[in-house]
């Protein structure tokens, strides 16, 4: 079997040196692990933008987590309110029309007027597009790797929802009655 770097390069459609760059980047590895857990714990193993960018499909988060998410969302809102930046994140040709429209609507509003559900949806949308752009983007992985702050913020978004899903799972397990025969 080929080396892991060769294999990863094949999966990413990149050369071995690009795959090595991804593996050397702590930000990239953290994001990929966090996204994988997000997809597994919050999306039953497969993320669908039309479904999972809707707030009601996401786990409930704590007040502290909501504050952390709001911080990331404010940064996303500021960055992507510029239409050329948003087009690079979510190209019209390769992005769900419905999800893109919902986020474009959010970006057109003052950030402080956004509801908690819109903040949740916009944050997950950005994390999804960052993940998608890593594998399918026009800029290439080296450009993607340079945007460390964006990657770190998207990692944080995934972490928030994974912890919330884990907490909800535990609470649900504790609420279930024991199935012990008397």
Order of alpha helices (4+ residues) and beta strands (2+ residues): alpha-alpha-alpha-alpha-alpha-alpha-alpha-alpha-alpha-alpha
